């Protein structure tokens, strides 16, 4: 039954629950991530009924398609857009998954000219510089497909994947090595889960805001502001590392040429101590680099965003734009 913009269902005992539809991609990982958010919301709001709808469209069009198909009140889970999940960010680092024949080795100890699979320009640029004895080649497909290509053929000695995805899939045992920031910094937002909410659905936004993990939100705001200021994206190698320690938010950011031979890397920090601002009212309509965080003081969010912008400006003043422009041009003709 429907009442105004809302839909309700009645169970066999006569209990009426509001229906909220949740859109997700069809991949196994996307469904696992969506289910984790849905289960948490159901625990917090037992009187709602969540319907999960698998969407077939991919890329930037998927949200508009999801919202047009799944009705008036809806959520859409994604790797980083609006409300970030509690229990901290999953491990954001990259992981090495070795071919079974190389069990026990690391990138350092693999034989000369061993082929490493990665589709990420960011990973390849950093690792080419750090491990010059290795050969890096593209590998495509979702997690399942890439692991199958690794295990069933001898084309790759290892592949590089996000540790977060492997852990969420329950495949942590396949992780042979975690790459620390000295070897390979991670992508903006990597490891963070989010719920994307239609702008006019203020009640849904309020509902999911309880899931916020403040440190994760602030780290991701800084990272996203850094990337946006650089006008970066998947077509250029940009990497970050963030940390919250003693009420300080630290952001390290870097840009690379495609082969890693040319790079710029800097670190900046800012205080995110809340102090007397803890009762500050947050404007629910304000988005900072696509993130809406109703439960976190706006002034602290502003500091995180400014940190990302300031670090990007520092790199730009040292020639980051030129490095990224060349990298983008070379990638376009590959």
C-alpha positions in Angstrom: 0.0 0.0 0.0 1.1 3.6 -0.5 0.6 6.8 1.4 1.9 10.0 -0.2 5.4 9.4 -1.5 5.9 6.4 0.8 5.2 2.7 0.3 4.3 0.3 3.1 3.8 -3.5 3.4 1.9 -5.5 5.9 3.2 -8.8 7.2 1.2 -11.9 8.2 0.8 -10.6 11.7 -0.6 -7.3 10.5 2.5 -5.3 11.2 3.0 -2.4 8.8 6.6 -1.5 7.7 7.8 1.3 5.5 9.6 0.2 2.3 13.0 1.6 1.4 14.5 0.4 -1.8 18.3 0.0 -2.0 20.0 -0.1 -5.4 23.2 -1.9 -6.0 25.4 -3.2 -8.8 25.1 -6.9 -9.7 28.7 -7.9 -8.8 29.2 -10.2 -5.8 31.3 -7.6 -4.0 28.7 -4.9 -4.5 26.0 -7.1 -3.1 28.2 -8.0 -0.1 28.8 -4.4 0.7 25.1 -3.5 0.2 24.0 -6.3 2.4 26.3 -5.1 5.2 24.8 -1.6 5.1 21.2 -3.0 4.9 21.8 -5.3 7.8 23.1 -2.5 10.0 20.2 -0.2 9.1 17.7 -3.0 9.8 19.2 -3.5 13.3 19.0 0.2 14.0 15.5 0.7 12.4 13.6 -2.6 12.9 10.4 -1.0 11.7 11.6 -0.5 8.1 11.6 -3.0 5.3 14.5 -2.8 2.9 14.2 -4.1 -0.7 17.5 -4.6 -2.5 17.4 -4.0 -6.3 20.3 -5.1 -8.5 20.9 -2.6 -11.3 22.3 -3.5 -14.7 23.7 -0.1 -15.8 27.3 0.7 -15.1 29.4 3.8 -14.8 28.3 7.3 -14.1 24.7 6.6 -15.4 23.9 4.0 -12.8 22.6 6.3 -10.0 20.2 8.1 -12.2 19.0 4.8 -13.6 18.7 3.3 -10.1 16.7 6.3 -8.8 14.3 6.3 -11.8 13.6 2.6 -11.5 13.4 2.0 -7.8 10.9 4.5 -6.7 10.4 7.6 -4.5 12.4 6.6 -1.5 15.7 5.0 -2.2 19.3 4.4 -1.2 22.2 3.5 -3.4 25.5 2.0 -2.1 28.7 3.0 -3.8 32.5 3.3 -3.0 32.2 6.8 -1.9 29.4 9.4 -2.2 27.4 10.7 0.7 27.2 8.9 4.1 30.2 6.8 5.2 29.8 3.6 7.1 30.7 3.1 10.8 33.3 0.7 12.2 36.1 2.6 10.6 37.3 2.3 7.0 38.3 -1.1 5.8 42.1 -1.5 5.2 42.7 1.0 2.3 46.0 -0.4 1.2 46.8 -2.4 -1.9 47.5 -6.1 -1.6 49.7 -8.5 -3.6 48.1 -11.8 -4.6 50.7 -14.3 -5.8 50.4 -17.1 -8.3 50.4 -20.4 -6.4 53.8 -21.3 -7.9 55.3 -18.2 -6.2 53.9 -18.9 -2.7 56.0 -17.4 0.1 57.6 -14.7 -2.1 57.2 -10.9 -2.1 57.5 -8.4 -4.8 61.1 -7.9 -3.7 62.0 -11.6 -4.1 60.1 -12.4 -7.3 62.4 -13.3 -10.2 63.6 -10.7 -12.7 61.0 -9.7 -15.3 58.2 -11.4 -13.4 54.9 -10.1 -14.8 52.6 -8.3 -12.3 49.0 -7.6 -13.3 47.2 -4.4 -12.5 44.8 -2.2 -14.3 45.6 0.9 -12.2 47.8 3.6 -13.5 48.4 4.7 -9.9 49.7 1.3 -8.8 51.8 0.7 -11.9 53.5 4.1 -11.7 54.5 3.7 -8.0 55.5 0.0 -8.3 57.6 0.5 -11.5 59.7 2.9 -9.6 59.9 0.8 -6.4 60.4 -2.6 -8.1 62.3 -1.9 -11.4 63.1 -5.6 -11.8 59.4 -6.4 -12.4 57.2 -6.1 -15.6 53.7 -4.6 -15.2 50.8 -5.4 -17.5 47.1 -4.7 -17.6 44.6 -7.2 -16.2 40.9 -6.6 -16.5 37.7 -7.9 -14.9 36.1 -8.0 -11.5 37.8 -9.7 -8.5 36.6 -13.2 -9.4 37.7 -12.8 -13.0 41.2 -11.5 -12.1 41.8 -14.2 -9.6 40.8 -16.8 -12.1 43.2 -15.4 -14.7 46.0 -15.5 -12.2 45.3 -19.1 -11.0 44.4 -20.8 -14.2 47.1 -19.4 -16.5 50.8 -18.6 -16.2 50.6 -15.1 -17.6 51.1 -13.4 -14.2 53.4 -14.0 -11.3 51.1 -11.9 -9.1 48.3 -9.3 -9.3 47.7 -6.2 -7.3 44.2 -5.7 -5.8 42.6 -3.6 -3.1 42.9 -5.3 0.3 39.4 -4.1 1.2 37.7 -6.0 -1.6 39.5 -9.2 -0.8 38.6 -9.0 2.9 35.0 -8.2 2.2 34.7 -11.2 -0.1 36.2 -13.4 2.6 39.4 -14.0 0.6 41.9 -12.6 3.1 43.9 -15.8 2.9 44.8 -14.9 -0.7 46.6 -11.8 0.4 50.4 -12.5 0.2 51.6 -9.0 1.0 50.1 -5.7 2.1 51.8 -2.8 0.4 52.7 -0.1 2.9 52.6 3.6 1.9 56.4 3.6 1.3 55.8 1.1 -1.5 52.4 2.1 -2.9 50.0 4.8 -1.6 46.3 4.1 -2.2 43.5 5.6 -4.2 41.2 8.4 -3.0 38.4 6.8 -0.9 39.8 3.3 -1.2 38.3 1.0 1.4 35.5 3.4 2.4 31.9 2.4 2.0 29.2 4.9 1.5 25.5 5.3 1.0 24.4 7.6 -1.8 21.1 9.3 -1.1 18.9 11.4 -3.4 19.3 15.0 -2.5 15.6 15.7 -1.7 15.3 12.7 0.6 16.3 14.5 3.8 14.7 11.9 6.0 16.7 9.1 4.4 19.8 11.1 4.8 19.1 11.6 8.4 18.5 7.9 8.8 21.9 6.8 7.3 23.8 9.6 9.0 24.0 7.4 12.1 26.4 5.2 10.2 29.1 7.9 10.0 32.5 7.2 11.3 34.0 10.7 11.9 37.6 9.9 11.1 36.7 8.1 7.9 34.5 11.0 6.8 37.2 13.6 7.4 39.9 11.5 5.8 37.8 11.0 2.7 36.8 14.7 2.5 40.5 15.7 2.5 41.3 13.0 -0.1 38.5 14.0 -2.4 39.3 17.7 -2.1 42.9 16.9 -3.1 41.9 14.9 -6.1 39.3 17.5 -7.3 41.7 20.4 -7.0 44.2 18.5 -9.1 41.5 17.6 -11.6 42.6 14.0 -11.3 40.8 10.8 -12.0 41.4 7.3 -13.2 43.3 8.5 -16.3 46.2 9.9 -14.2 48.3 8.5 -11.4 47.3 10.2 -8.1 47.8 8.6 -4.8 47.1 9.5 -1.1 47.6 8.4 2.4 45.7 9.8 5.4 45.9 9.3 9.1 44.1 10.8 12.2 46.3 11.0 15.3 46.1 13.1 18.4 43.3 15.3 16.9 45.5 16.0 13.8 44.5 14.9 10.3 47.5 14.1 8.2 47.3 14.0 4.4 50.1 12.8 2.1 49.4 13.2 -1.6 51.4 12.4 -4.7 51.3 12.6 -8.5 53.3 10.5 -10.9 54.3 10.1 -14.5 53.1 6.9 -16.0 56.4 5.1 -15.6 57.0 6.6 -12.1 60.2 8.3 -13.1 58.8 11.8 -12.3 56.8 12.4 -9.2 55.9 15.0 -6.5 54.9 14.0 -3.0 54.1 16.2 0.0 52.5 16.0 3.5 50.4 18.5 5.3 48.3 18.4 8.5 45.5 20.2 10.2 43.8 20.2 13.7 40.4 18.5 13.8 39.8 19.0 17.5 36.1 19.7 18.1 36.3 21.3 21.5 33.4 23.6 22.2 32.1 23.2 18.7 30.6 19.8 19.5 27.1 21.3 19.7 27.4 23.2 16.4 24.4 22.7 14.1 25.3 21.3 10.7 23.5 22.5 7.6 22.1 19.3 6.1 22.1 20.8 2.6 25.9 21.4 2.5 27.9 18.9 0.6 31.7 18.9 0.7 33.2 17.3 -2.3 30.0 15.1 -2.6 29.9 14.2 1.1 27.1 15.1 3.4 27.9 14.4 7.1 25.1 15.7 9.3 26.6 14.5 12.6 30.0 16.1 12.2 30.7 19.8 12.9 30.8 21.8 9.7 33.9 23.7 10.7 35.8 20.5 11.1 34.7 19.3 7.7 35.7 22.6 6.2 39.2 22.2 7.7 39.5 18.7 6.1 38.4 20.1 2.7 40.8 23.0 3.0 43.7 20.6 3.8 43.1 18.7 0.6 42.9 21.9 -1.4 46.0 23.4 0.2 48.1 20.2 -0.4 47.0 20.1 -4.0 47.9 23.8 -4.5 51.3 23.0 -3.0 51.9 20.3 -5.6 50.5 22.4 -8.4 53.0 25.1 -7.5 55.8 22.6 -7.9 54.7 21.4 -11.3 52.0 18.7 -10.7 49.9 20.0 -13.5 52.6 19.4 -16.1 53.2 15.9 -14.8 49.5 15.0 -14.9 49.0 16.6 -18.3 51.7 14.5 -19.9 50.5 11.4 -18.1 46.9 12.0 -19.4 48.1 12.6 -22.9 50.3 9.4 -22.9 47.4 7.4 -21.5 45.0 8.7 -24.1 47.2 7.3 -26.9 47.9 3.9 -25.3 
